[in-house]
Amino acid sequence: MVSVPTDELQKVVETVAGWPAHDRITLARKILQTVEETSTPVTRGMRAEEVIELLKMPQPAPDDAACDQIVEEERLRKYGD
């Protein structure tokens, strides 16, 4: 990307400073159009529906009794009797 020197930008601003407001606004709009034409659309990420689909579990979550059993089994595996 090529950067325009600050002094050149300042010269442009000084040149158009005396123009009527309508003409300056028209120029600004035309400049913004050139940016819009050359920019690529920004993707913001996945849609909410896609995220929800990714988070769906293939089976229902275990109930409290099943969780207690899993914790106890892991405790026994780690620490023994």
C-alpha positions as CSV (number, residue, x, y, z in Angstrom):
1,M,0.0,0.0,0.0
2,V,1.4,3.4,-1.0
3,S,1.1,6.2,1.5
4,V,0.6,9.8,0.5
5,P,2.9,12.3,2.2
6,T,1.2,14.4,4.8
7,D,2.2,17.7,3.0
8,E,0.4,16.5,-0.1
9,L,-2.8,15.8,1.9
10,Q,-2.5,19.2,3.5
11,K,-2.2,20.9,0.1
12,V,-5.4,19.1,-1.0
13,V,-7.2,20.2,2.2
14,E,-6.1,23.8,1.7
15,T,-7.2,23.7,-1.9
16,V,-10.7,22.6,-1.2
17,A,-11.1,24.6,2.1
18,G,-12.4,27.5,0.1
19,W,-15.0,25.5,-1.9
20,P,-18.6,25.7,-1.0
21,A,-19.8,23.0,1.5
22,H,-21.8,21.2,-1.1
23,D,-18.8,20.7,-3.4
24,R,-16.6,19.5,-0.5
25,I,-19.2,17.0,0.5
26,T,-19.6,15.8,-3.1
27,L,-15.8,15.4,-3.3
28,A,-15.8,13.4,0.0
29,R,-18.5,11.1,-1.3
30,K,-16.6,10.5,-4.5
31,I,-13.5,9.6,-2.5
32,L,-15.5,7.2,-0.3
33,Q,-16.9,5.6,-3.4
34,T,-13.5,4.8,-4.7
35,V,-12.7,3.2,-1.3
36,E,-15.9,1.1,-1.4
37,E,-15.2,-0.1,-4.9
38,T,-11.7,-1.3,-4.1
39,S,-12.3,-2.8,-0.7
40,T,-13.2,-6.4,-0.1
41,P,-16.2,-7.2,2.0
42,V,-15.4,-8.1,5.6
43,T,-16.8,-11.3,6.9
44,R,-17.7,-11.0,10.5
45,G,-17.5,-14.7,11.3
46,M,-20.1,-17.5,11.5
47,R,-23.8,-16.9,11.7
48,A,-25.5,-17.7,15.0
49,E,-27.3,-20.7,13.4
50,E,-23.9,-22.1,12.4
51,V,-22.5,-21.7,15.9
52,I,-25.5,-23.3,17.5
53,E,-25.2,-26.2,15.1
54,L,-21.5,-26.7,16.1
55,L,-22.3,-26.7,19.8
56,K,-25.0,-29.3,19.5
57,M,-24.1,-32.4,21.5
58,P,-24.6,-35.8,19.7
59,Q,-26.3,-37.1,22.9
60,P,-28.1,-35.5,25.8
61,A,-26.1,-34.2,28.8
62,P,-25.7,-36.6,31.7
63,D,-27.9,-36.1,34.7
64,D,-26.6,-35.5,38.2
65,A,-26.4,-39.2,39.1
66,A,-24.4,-39.9,36.0
67,C,-22.1,-37.0,36.8
68,D,-21.5,-38.2,40.3
69,Q,-20.7,-41.7,39.0
70,I,-18.2,-40.2,36.5
71,V,-16.5,-38.2,39.2
72,E,-16.3,-41.2,41.6
73,E,-14.9,-43.4,38.8
74,E,-12.2,-40.8,38.0
75,R,-11.4,-40.3,41.6
76,L,-10.9,-44.1,42.1
77,R,-8.8,-44.3,38.9
78,K,-6.6,-41.4,40.0
79,Y,-6.3,-42.2,43.8
80,G,-7.3,-45.8,44.1
81,D,-9.4,-47.1,47.0
